Amino acid sequence: MSSIHIAGRENEKGESDRDVPSPEATAVTTAQNEAHLTKRILFKTDTRILPILSLLFLCSFLDRTNVGNARIIGLEKDLGLSNLQYNQGLAVFYATYIASELPSNLLLKSLTPTLWLPLLTVAWGIITMCLGFVRSYGSFIAVRALLGLAEGGLLPGIVLYMSGLYTRGEMAVRIGVFYTAASLSGAFGGLLARGLSEIGPRGGLEGWRWIFVIEGLLTVVAGAVAYLLLPTSIAEAPYLTREEKDFALQRLEGHTLSASGERFNPVLEREERFQWSEVRRGIFNVQVWLSSTAYFAILSGLYSFGLFLPTIINDMHITSSANETQLWSVIPYAVATPITVLVALLSDRLNLRGGLMLATLPIAIAGYAVIANVASAPARFAMTCLMAIGMYASVPCVLVWNSNNSAGHYKRATTSGLQLAVANCGGFVATFVYPSHEGPLYHKGHTIILGLLVYAWFAILANVLWCAKINRDKKDGKYAEFEGCGDDRDPAFKMVL
């Protein structure tokens, strides 16, 4: 008997051929089901996790930069601080901030994000409130040191936490969304400082003190909310059904086809044990040093921008009072926010990180080049918008890049923490490049940041070329010995450019 059936006839089991789906139809149905499940999981995770992380990061940026708002309405005068002492207070913050980043990330897995991130938030919220009660240079320095120690673990912890919720191709836009909280904090911080400063003098506290007290209290509330709502992992997310949890884990483990068409099946990182060899592999990594030093240059600009923008605008004499200056400082952040989100969307859509930064950084470079050499106040203020756009739009790409290209929990924890530890050294640069006697043009400070951003552009270019070389080497079989190892050395693991 012929094995070829005529359409419509019954086979030996009595089933019509037309009732048996072809392999192609089955594949299409499976892909449609996976796509539908993916959309549901991402929507639920985005709407329940990102707002909370954005809130925490908003509080973090507010509480580290509100000292710039307090400065122009009396902090220096009331505490009797010199310009050098004020800058030393900022530098101490960054020293303890940097020192806490990598240890905090290594602790995150054992303490769980659900406990550790909210605990850090509540701690620095209380410390921020204490800033409202300092009376001397010594107490100012001590409290700023404690603030840095508490805040340092948040950002690397968030990046590491998110890498357990999203795939590599979904990270940039999510990082971009929550990182817009940093630019929003500049806008919101100026408005909030303007309102809170009107409370005092009351209750024995000047207006600038109320900025720290109220914002610190809001941060404590945000930490409590995060503790109640953040899931420890995607497998324990209460907002997902059992089917969605199982599929979400399959996605993260690489058992489903990624958007880029790449299949990769790493080890289950939640079962990975700590090994110093993974820490060393993270430290001695060319990519982390190229990206971290580029990020250092960008953060030197971002931190100085956040700390000194009110002072720079004030010295332009385009406003009539300190309170009006607070309102003007909102504009550059408001302009940068939607563009940051747009660049993050493009980054995930195109699966590019460094390539987009090569386009965004020149915007900030142009802004600094002009503001450093032009005396016109309106033109200089317009340049602050370009500076904000170029720097903030670059951050989501560089922040997620190392996480994308690192596999193995402890290697990724090391590269994420190390990158931010190196990058946040930019805080030291930021605190000393805009001394008050350089005003109103601040030519030297703007020129220093300009040079750093030019370096960042070349470092990003070098990292793109290095990642491309690794991909070529894997294609040529030079990493064949690591096949199936389950980390970023596996030939199936392609570096994101």
PADO-290053 format. One record per residue (C-alpha): z, x, y; residue number from 1. Coordinates in steps of 0.5 Angstrom, whole numbers, always signed. Each point is the difference from the previous one (the first is absolute). Layout:
% residues N
+-------+-------+-------+-----+
|    up |  east | north |   n |
+-------+-------+-------+-----+
|     Z |     X |     Y | NUM |
...
+-------+-------+-------+-----+
***
This chain:
% residues 497
+-------+-------+-------+-----+
|    up |  east | north |   n |
+-------+-------+-------+-----+
|    +0 |    +0 |    +0 |   1 |
|    -2 |    +3 |    +7 |   2 |
|    +6 |    +2 |    +4 |   3 |
|    -3 |    -3 |    +6 |   4 |
|    +2 |    -7 |    +2 |   5 |
|    -4 |    -5 |    +4 |   6 |
|    +3 |    -2 |    +7 |   7 |
|    +4 |    -6 |    -2 |   8 |
|    +0 |    +0 |    -7 |   9 |
|    +7 |    +1 |    -4 |  10 |
|    +3 |    +6 |    -2 |  11 |
|    +3 |    +1 |    -7 |  12 |
|    +7 |    -2 |    +3 |  13 |
|    -3 |    -7 |    +3 |  14 |
|    +0 |    +3 |    +7 |  15 |
|    -6 |    -1 |    +4 |  16 |
|    -3 |    +7 |    +3 |  17 |
|    +1 |    -3 |    +7 |  18 |
|    +7 |    -1 |    -1 |  19 |
|    +1 |    +7 |    -1 |  20 |
|    +0 |    +4 |    +7 |  21 |
|    -4 |    +6 |    +0 |  22 |
|    +4 |    +7 |    +1 |  23 |
|    -3 |    +0 |    +7 |  24 |
|    +3 |    -7 |    +2 |  25 |
|    +7 |    +2 |    -3 |  26 |
|    +0 |    +6 |    +5 |  27 |
|    -2 |    -4 |    +6 |  28 |
|    +5 |    -5 |    -2 |  29 |
|    +5 |    +6 |    -1 |  30 |
|    -2 |    +3 |    +7 |  31 |
|    +1 |    -7 |    +3 |  32 |
|    +7 |    -1 |    -3 |  33 |
|    +2 |    +7 |    +2 |  34 |
|    -2 |    -1 |    +7 |  35 |
|    +3 |    -6 |    +1 |  36 |
|    +7 |    +2 |    -3 |  37 |
|    -1 |    +7 |    +5 |  38 |
|    -1 |    -5 |    +6 |  39 |
|    +6 |    -4 |    -2 |  40 |
|    +5 |    +6 |    -1 |  41 |
|    -3 |    +4 |    +6 |  42 |
|    +1 |    -6 |    +5 |  43 |
|    +7 |    -2 |    -3 |  44 |
|    +2 |    +8 |    +1 |  45 |
|    -3 |    +1 |    +7 |  46 |
|    +4 |    -7 |    +2 |  47 |
|    +7 |    +2 |    -3 |  48 |
|    +0 |    +8 |    +1 |  49 |
|    -4 |    +2 |    +6 |  50 |
|    +4 |    -4 |    +5 |  51 |
|    +6 |    +3 |    -2 |  52 |
|    -2 |    +7 |    -1 |  53 |
|    -3 |    -1 |    +7 |  54 |
|    +6 |    -3 |    +3 |  55 |
|    +4 |    +6 |    -3 |  56 |
|    -5 |    +5 |    +3 |  57 |
|    +0 |    -4 |    +7 |  58 |
|    +8 |    +1 |    +0 |  59 |
|    -1 |    +8 |    -2 |  60 |
|    -5 |    +1 |    +6 |  61 |
|    +4 |    -4 |    +5 |  62 |
|    +6 |    +3 |    -2 |  63 |
|    -3 |    +7 |    +1 |  64 |
|    -4 |    -1 |    +6 |  65 |
|    +5 |    -4 |    +4 |  66 |
|    +3 |    +6 |    +3 |  67 |
|    -6 |    +1 |    +4 |  68 |
|    +1 |    -7 |    +3 |  69 |
|    +7 |    +1 |    +1 |  70 |
|    -1 |    +7 |    +4 |  71 |
|    -4 |    -3 |    +6 |  72 |
|    +6 |    -5 |    +1 |  73 |
|    +6 |    +4 |    +0 |  74 |
|    +1 |    +3 |    -6 |  75 |
|    +0 |    +8 |    +2 |  76 |
|    +3 |    -2 |    +7 |  77 |
|    +6 |    -4 |    -4 |  78 |
|    +1 |    +6 |    -5 |  79 |
|    -1 |    +5 |    +5 |  80 |
|    -5 |    +3 |    -4 |  81 |
|    -5 |    +6 |    +2 |  82 |
|    -8 |    -1 |    -2 |  83 |
|    +2 |    +6 |    -5 |  84 |
|    +6 |    -4 |    -3 |  85 |
|    -4 |    -6 |    -1 |  86 |
|    -6 |    +3 |    -4 |  87 |
|    +5 |    +4 |    -4 |  88 |
|    +3 |    -7 |    -2 |  89 |
|    -7 |    -2 |    -2 |  90 |
|    -1 |    +6 |    -4 |  91 |
|    +6 |    +0 |    -4 |  92 |
|    -2 |    -7 |    -2 |  93 |
|    -7 |    +3 |    -3 |  94 |
|    +4 |    +5 |    -3 |  95 |
|    +5 |    -4 |    -4 |  96 |
|    -6 |    -5 |    -1 |  97 |
|    -5 |    +5 |    -3 |  98 |
|    +6 |    +3 |    -5 |  99 |
|    +1 |    -7 |    -3 | 100 |
|    -7 |    -2 |    -2 | 101 |
|    -1 |    +3 |    -6 | 102 |
|    +7 |    +0 |    -3 | 103 |
|    +0 |    -8 |    +1 | 104 |
|    -7 |    -1 |    -3 | 105 |
|    +2 |    +4 |    -6 | 106 |
|    +6 |    -5 |    -1 | 107 |
|    -4 |    -6 |    +2 | 108 |
|    -1 |    -1 |    -8 | 109 |
|    +7 |    +0 |    -2 | 110 |
|    +3 |    -4 |    +5 | 111 |
|    -6 |    -5 |    +1 | 112 |
|    -4 |    -2 |    +6 | 113 |
|    +4 |    -7 |    +0 | 114 |
|    +6 |    +4 |    +1 | 115 |
|    -2 |    +7 |    +4 | 116 |
|    -4 |    -3 |    +5 | 117 |
|    +4 |    -6 |    +3 | 118 |
|    +6 |    +5 |    -1 | 119 |
|    -3 |    +5 |    +5 | 120 |
|    -2 |    -5 |    +5 | 121 |
|    +7 |    -3 |    +0 | 122 |
|    +3 |    +7 |    +1 | 123 |
|    -5 |    +2 |    +6 | 124 |
|    +1 |    -7 |    +3 | 125 |
|    +7 |    +1 |    +1 | 126 |
|    -1 |    +7 |    +2 | 127 |
|    -5 |    -2 |    +6 | 128 |
|    +6 |    -5 |    +2 | 129 |
|    +4 |    +6 |    +1 | 130 |
|    -5 |    +3 |    +4 | 131 |
|    +2 |    -5 |    +5 | 132 |
|    +7 |    +2 |    +1 | 133 |
|    -1 |    +8 |    +0 | 134 |
|    +4 |    +3 |    +6 | 135 |
|    -2 |    +7 |    +0 | 136 |
|    -6 |    +5 |    -2 | 137 |
|    +4 |    +2 |    -6 | 138 |
|    +1 |    -7 |    -3 | 139 |
|    -8 |    -1 |    +2 | 140 |
|    -2 |    +6 |    -4 | 141 |
|    +5 |    -2 |    -6 | 142 |
|    -3 |    -8 |    +0 | 143 |
|    -7 |    +3 |    +0 | 144 |
|    +1 |    +4 |    -5 | 145 |
|    +3 |    -5 |    -5 | 146 |
|    -6 |    -5 |    +2 | 147 |
|    -5 |    +5 |    -2 | 148 |
|    +4 |    +1 |    -7 | 149 |
|    +0 |    -7 |    -1 | 150 |
|    -7 |    -2 |    +2 | 151 |
|    -4 |    +6 |    -3 | 152 |
|    -1 |    -3 |    -7 | 153 |
|    -3 |    -7 |    +2 | 154 |
|    -7 |    +2 |    +1 | 155 |
|    -1 |    +4 |    -6 | 156 |
|    +4 |    -5 |    -4 | 157 |
|    -5 |    -5 |    +2 | 158 |
|    -6 |    +4 |    -1 | 159 |
|    +3 |    +1 |    -7 | 160 |
|    +2 |    -7 |    -1 | 161 |
|    -7 |    -3 |    +2 | 162 |
|    -3 |    +5 |    -5 | 163 |
|    +3 |    -4 |    -6 | 164 |
|    -2 |    -7 |    +3 | 165 |
|    -8 |    +2 |    +2 | 166 |
|    -5 |    +4 |    -3 | 167 |
|    -3 |    +6 |    +3 | 168 |
|    -6 |    -4 |    +3 | 169 |
|    +5 |    -5 |    +3 | 170 |
|    +5 |    +4 |    +4 | 171 |
|    -3 |    +2 |    +7 | 172 |
|    -1 |    -7 |    +2 | 173 |
|    +7 |    -2 |    -2 | 174 |
|    +3 |    +7 |    +3 | 175 |
|    -4 |    -2 |    +6 | 176 |
|    +3 |    -7 |    +1 | 177 |
|    +7 |    +3 |    +0 | 178 |
|    -2 |    +6 |    +4 | 179 |
|    -2 |    -5 |    +5 | 180 |
|    +7 |    -1 |    +1 | 181 |
|    +1 |    +7 |    +3 | 182 |
|    -5 |    -2 |    +6 | 183 |
|    +3 |    -7 |    +0 | 184 |
|    +7 |    +3 |    +1 | 185 |
|    -3 |    +4 |    +6 | 186 |
|    -2 |    -7 |    +3 | 187 |
|    +6 |    -4 |    -2 | 188 |
|    +5 |    +6 |    +1 | 189 |
|    -3 |    +0 |    +8 | 190 |
|    +1 |    -8 |    +0 | 191 |
|    +7 |    +0 |    -3 | 192 |
|    +2 |    +6 |    +4 | 193 |
|    -2 |    -4 |    +6 | 194 |
|    +4 |    -6 |    -2 | 195 |
|    +6 |    +4 |    -3 | 196 |
|    +1 |    +4 |    +6 | 197 |
|    +2 |    -6 |    +4 | 198 |
|    +6 |    -2 |    -4 | 199 |
|    +4 |    +6 |    +3 | 200 |
|    +4 |    +2 |    +3 | 201 |
|    +4 |    -5 |    -4 | 202 |
|    +6 |    +1 |    -4 | 203 |
|    +1 |    +7 |    +2 | 204 |
|    -7 |    +2 |    -2 | 205 |
|    -6 |    +2 |    +4 | 206 |
|    -6 |    -3 |    -1 | 207 |
|    -3 |    +6 |    -4 | 208 |
|    +6 |    -1 |    -5 | 209 |
|    -2 |    -7 |    -2 | 210 |
|    -7 |    +2 |    -2 | 211 |
|    +3 |    +5 |    -6 | 212 |
|    +6 |    -6 |    -1 | 213 |
|    -5 |    -6 |    -1 | 214 |
|    -6 |    +4 |    -3 | 215 |
|    +5 |    +3 |    -5 | 216 |
|    +3 |    -7 |    -2 | 217 |
|    -7 |    -2 |    -1 | 218 |
|    -1 |    +6 |    -5 | 219 |
|    +6 |    -2 |    -4 | 220 |
|    -2 |    -7 |    -1 | 221 |
|    -7 |    +2 |    -2 | 222 |
|    +3 |    +5 |    -5 | 223 |
|    +4 |    -6 |    -3 | 224 |
|    -7 |    -4 |    +0 | 225 |
|    -3 |    +5 |    -4 | 226 |
|    +5 |    +1 |    -5 | 227 |
|    +0 |    -7 |    -2 | 228 |
|    -8 |    -1 |    +0 | 229 |
|    -3 |    +7 |    -3 | 230 |
|    -1 |    +0 |    -7 | 231 |
|    +1 |    +7 |    -4 | 232 |
|    -7 |    +0 |    -3 | 233 |
|    -6 |    -4 |    -1 | 234 |
|    +3 |    -2 |    -7 | 235 |
|    +6 |    -3 |    +3 | 236 |
|    -3 |    -3 |    +6 | 237 |
|    +3 |    -8 |    +0 | 238 |
|    -6 |    -2 |    +3 | 239 |
|    -5 |    +1 |    -6 | 240 |
|    -1 |    -4 |    -6 | 241 |
|    +1 |    +4 |    -7 | 242 |
|    -8 |    +0 |    +0 | 243 |
|    -1 |    +3 |    +7 | 244 |
|    +6 |    +5 |    -2 | 245 |
|    -4 |    +3 |    -6 | 246 |
|    -6 |    +0 |    +3 | 247 |
|    +2 |    +3 |    +6 | 248 |
|    +3 |    +6 |    -4 | 249 |
|    -6 |    +1 |    -4 | 250 |
|    -4 |    +1 |    +7 | 251 |
|    +5 |    +5 |    +2 | 252 |
|    -1 |    +3 |    -6 | 253 |
|    -7 |    +1 |    +0 | 254 |
|    -2 |    -5 |    -6 | 255 |
|    -4 |    -4 |    +5 | 256 |
|    -6 |    +2 |    +3 | 257 |
|    +1 |    +2 |    +7 | 258 |
|    -4 |    -2 |    +6 | 259 |
|    -3 |    +7 |    +0 | 260 |
|    -3 |    -1 |    -7 | 261 |
|    +5 |    +5 |    -2 | 262 |
|    +5 |    +0 |    -6 | 263 |
|    +6 |    +4 |    -1 | 264 |
|    +6 |    -1 |    -4 | 265 |
|    +6 |    +4 |    +2 | 266 |
|    +7 |    +0 |    -3 | 267 |
|    +4 |    -5 |    +1 | 268 |
|    +4 |    +3 |    +6 | 269 |
|    +6 |    -4 |    +0 | 270 |
|    +2 |    +3 |    -7 | 271 |
|    -2 |    +7 |    +3 | 272 |
|    +6 |    +5 |    +0 | 273 |
|    +2 |    +5 |    +5 | 274 |
|    -3 |    +7 |    -1 | 275 |
|    +0 |    +6 |    +5 | 276 |
|    -7 |    +2 |    -2 | 277 |
|    -2 |    -7 |    +3 | 278 |
|    +3 |    +2 |    +7 | 279 |
|    -3 |    +7 |    +0 | 280 |
|    -7 |    -3 |    -1 | 281 |
|    +1 |    -4 |    +6 | 282 |
|    +3 |    +5 |    +4 | 283 |
|    -6 |    +5 |    -2 | 284 |
|    -6 |    -4 |    +2 | 285 |
|    -5 |    +1 |    +5 | 286 |
|    -1 |    -7 |    +2 | 287 |
|    +7 |    -1 |    +2 | 288 |
|    +0 |    +6 |    +4 | 289 |
|    -7 |    -2 |    +4 | 290 |
|    +2 |    -7 |    +1 | 291 |
|    +7 |    +1 |    +1 | 292 |
|    -1 |    +5 |    +6 | 293 |
|    -6 |    -5 |    +3 | 294 |
|    +5 |    -5 |    +0 | 295 |
|    +5 |    +4 |    +3 | 296 |
|    -5 |    +1 |    +6 | 297 |
|    -1 |    -7 |    +0 | 298 |
|    +8 |    -2 |    +0 | 299 |
|    +1 |    +5 |    +6 | 300 |
|    -5 |    -4 |    +4 | 301 |
|    +3 |    -7 |    -3 | 302 |
|    +7 |    +2 |    +1 | 303 |
|    -1 |    +3 |    +7 | 304 |
|    -4 |    -6 |    +2 | 305 |
|    +6 |    -5 |    -2 | 306 |
|    +6 |    +4 |    +3 | 307 |
|    -4 |    +2 |    +6 | 308 |
|    -5 |    -6 |    +2 | 309 |
|    +5 |    -3 |    +4 | 310 |
|    +2 |    +6 |    +4 | 311 |
|    -8 |    +2 |    +1 | 312 |
|    -2 |    -7 |    +2 | 313 |
|    +6 |    +0 |    +5 | 314 |
|    -2 |    +7 |    +3 | 315 |
|    -7 |    -3 |    +1 | 316 |
|    +3 |    -4 |    +6 | 317 |
|    -4 |    -6 |    -2 | 318 |
|    +6 |    -5 |    -1 | 319 |
|    +5 |    -2 |    +5 | 320 |
|    +6 |    +1 |    -5 | 321 |
|    +3 |    +2 |    -7 | 322 |
|    +0 |    -7 |    -2 | 323 |
|    -7 |    -1 |    +2 | 324 |
|    -2 |    +7 |    -4 | 325 |
|    +3 |    -3 |    -6 | 326 |
|    -5 |    -5 |    +0 | 327 |
|    -6 |    +4 |    +1 | 328 |
|    +2 |    +4 |    -6 | 329 |
|    -2 |    -6 |    -4 | 330 |
|    -7 |    +1 |    +1 | 331 |
|    -2 |    +6 |    -3 | 332 |
|    +3 |    -2 |    -7 | 333 |
|    -3 |    -7 |    +1 | 334 |
|    -7 |    +3 |    +0 | 335 |
|    +2 |    +4 |    -6 | 336 |
|    +2 |    -5 |    -4 | 337 |
|    -6 |    -4 |    -2 | 338 |
|    -4 |    +7 |    -1 | 339 |
|    +5 |    +3 |    -5 | 340 |
|    -1 |    -6 |    -4 | 341 |
|    -7 |    +0 |    +0 | 342 |
|    +0 |    +7 |    -2 | 343 |
|    +4 |    -1 |    -5 | 344 |
|    -4 |    -6 |    -3 | 345 |
|    -6 |    +5 |    +0 | 346 |
|    +3 |    +6 |    -3 | 347 |
|    +2 |    -5 |    -6 | 348 |
|    -7 |    -3 |    +0 | 349 |
|    -4 |    +7 |    +0 | 350 |
|    +6 |    +3 |    -4 | 351 |
|    +0 |    +6 |    +5 | 352 |
|    +6 |    +3 |    +3 | 353 |
|    -2 |    +7 |    +4 | 354 |
|    -7 |    -3 |    +1 | 355 |
|    +2 |    -5 |    +5 | 356 |
|    +6 |    +5 |    +3 | 357 |
|    -6 |    +4 |    +2 | 358 |
|    -3 |    -6 |    +4 | 359 |
|    +7 |    -2 |    +3 | 360 |
|    +3 |    +6 |    +2 | 361 |
|    -5 |    +2 |    +5 | 362 |
|    +2 |    -6 |    +4 | 363 |
|    +7 |    +2 |    +1 | 364 |
|    -3 |    +7 |    +2 | 365 |
|    -4 |    -2 |    +5 | 366 |
|    +6 |    -4 |    +3 | 367 |
|    +4 |    +6 |    +0 | 368 |
|    -6 |    +4 |    +3 | 369 |
|    -1 |    -4 |    +6 | 370 |
|    +8 |    -2 |    +1 | 371 |
|    +1 |    +8 |    +1 | 372 |
|    -5 |    +1 |    +5 | 373 |
|    -1 |    -6 |    +4 | 374 |
|    +5 |    -2 |    +6 | 375 |
|    -2 |    -7 |    +1 | 376 |
|    +6 |    -5 |    -2 | 377 |
|    -5 |    -6 |    -3 | 378 |
|    -4 |    +5 |    -4 | 379 |
|    +6 |    +3 |    -3 | 380 |
|    +3 |    -6 |    -2 | 381 |
|    -7 |    -2 |    -3 | 382 |
|    +1 |    +6 |    -4 | 383 |
|    +7 |    -2 |    -3 | 384 |
|    -4 |    -6 |    -3 | 385 |
|    -5 |    +5 |    -4 | 386 |
|    +6 |    +5 |    -2 | 387 |
|    +3 |    -6 |    -3 | 388 |
|    -6 |    -3 |    -4 | 389 |
|    -2 |    +7 |    -2 | 390 |
|    +7 |    +2 |    -3 | 391 |
|    +2 |    -6 |    -3 | 392 |
|    -7 |    -2 |    -3 | 393 |
|    +1 |    +7 |    -4 | 394 |
|    +7 |    -1 |    -3 | 395 |
|    -2 |    -5 |    -5 | 396 |
|    -5 |    +4 |    -3 | 397 |
|    +4 |    +7 |    +0 | 398 |
|    +6 |    -4 |    -2 | 399 |
|    -3 |    -3 |    -7 | 400 |
|    -4 |    +6 |    -1 | 401 |
|    +5 |    +4 |    -4 | 402 |
|    +2 |    -6 |    -4 | 403 |
|    -7 |    -2 |    -2 | 404 |
|    -1 |    +7 |    -3 | 405 |
|    +6 |    +2 |    -3 | 406 |
|    +2 |    -3 |    -7 | 407 |
|    +7 |    +0 |    -4 | 408 |
|    +6 |    -3 |    +4 | 409 |
|    +4 |    +7 |    +2 | 410 |
|    -7 |    +3 |    +2 | 411 |
|    -1 |    -5 |    +4 | 412 |
|    +7 |    -1 |    +3 | 413 |
|    +0 |    +7 |    +1 | 414 |
|    -7 |    +0 |    +4 | 415 |
|    +2 |    -6 |    +4 | 416 |
|    +7 |    +3 |    +2 | 417 |
|    -3 |    +7 |    +1 | 418 |
|    -6 |    -3 |    +5 | 419 |
|    +5 |    -4 |    +4 | 420 |
|    +5 |    +6 |    +0 | 421 |
|    -5 |    +5 |    +3 | 422 |
|    -4 |    -6 |    +4 | 423 |
|    +7 |    -2 |    +4 | 424 |
|    +1 |    +7 |    +2 | 425 |
|    -5 |    -2 |    +6 | 426 |
|    +6 |    -4 |    +2 | 427 |
|    +3 |    +7 |    +3 | 428 |
|    -7 |    +2 |    +3 | 429 |
|    +1 |    -7 |    +3 | 430 |
|    +7 |    +1 |    +3 | 431 |
|    -2 |    +6 |    +4 | 432 |
|    -7 |    -1 |    +2 | 433 |
|    +1 |    -4 |    +6 | 434 |
|    +6 |    +3 |    +4 | 435 |
|    +1 |    -4 |    +7 | 436 |
|    -2 |    +5 |    +4 | 437 |
|    -7 |    +0 |    -2 | 438 |
|    -1 |    -7 |    +2 | 439 |
|    -4 |    -4 |    +3 | 440 |
|    -6 |    +3 |    -4 | 441 |
|    +3 |    +3 |    -6 | 442 |
|    -6 |    +5 |    +0 | 443 |
|    +3 |    +5 |    -5 | 444 |
|    +3 |    -6 |    -5 | 445 |
|    -6 |    -3 |    +0 | 446 |
|    -4 |    +6 |    -2 | 447 |
|    +5 |    +2 |    -5 | 448 |
|    -1 |    -7 |    -4 | 449 |
|    -8 |    +1 |    +1 | 450 |
|    +0 |    +6 |    -3 | 451 |
|    +4 |    -2 |    -6 | 452 |
|    -5 |    -6 |    -1 | 453 |
|    -6 |    +4 |    +0 | 454 |
|    +4 |    +4 |    -6 | 455 |
|    +1 |    -6 |    -3 | 456 |
|    -7 |    -2 |    +0 | 457 |
|    -2 |    +7 |    -3 | 458 |
|    +6 |    -1 |    -5 | 459 |
|    -3 |    -7 |    -2 | 460 |
|    -7 |    +3 |    -1 | 461 |
|    +3 |    +5 |    -5 | 462 |
|    +3 |    -5 |    -4 | 463 |
|    -6 |    -4 |    -1 | 464 |
|    -4 |    +6 |    -2 | 465 |
|    +6 |    +2 |    -5 | 466 |
|    +1 |    -7 |    -3 | 467 |
|    -8 |    +0 |    -1 | 468 |
|    +0 |    +7 |    -4 | 469 |
|    +6 |    -3 |    -4 | 470 |
|    -5 |    -6 |    -2 | 471 |
|    -6 |    +5 |    -1 | 472 |
|    +4 |    +4 |    -5 | 473 |
|    +3 |    -6 |    -4 | 474 |
|    -7 |    -2 |    -1 | 475 |
|    -2 |    +7 |    -2 | 476 |
|    +5 |    +0 |    -5 | 477 |
|    +5 |    +5 |    +3 | 478 |
|    +6 |    -5 |    -1 | 479 |
|    -2 |    -2 |    -7 | 480 |
|    +7 |    +3 |    -3 | 481 |
|    +3 |    -5 |    +4 | 482 |
|    -3 |    -6 |    -3 | 483 |
|    +5 |    -6 |    -2 | 484 |
|    +6 |    +4 |    +4 | 485 |
|    +1 |    -6 |    +4 | 486 |
|    +0 |    +3 |    +7 | 487 |
|    -4 |    +2 |    +5 | 488 |
|    -3 |    +6 |    -4 | 489 |
|    -3 |    -5 |    -4 | 490 |
|    -8 |    +1 |    +0 | 491 |
|    +0 |    -8 |    +1 | 492 |
|    +4 |    +0 |    +6 | 493 |
|    -4 |    +1 |    +6 | 494 |
|    +2 |    +3 |    +7 | 495 |
|    -1 |    -5 |    +6 | 496 |
|    -3 |    +4 |    +5 | 497 |
+-------+-------+-------+-----+
***
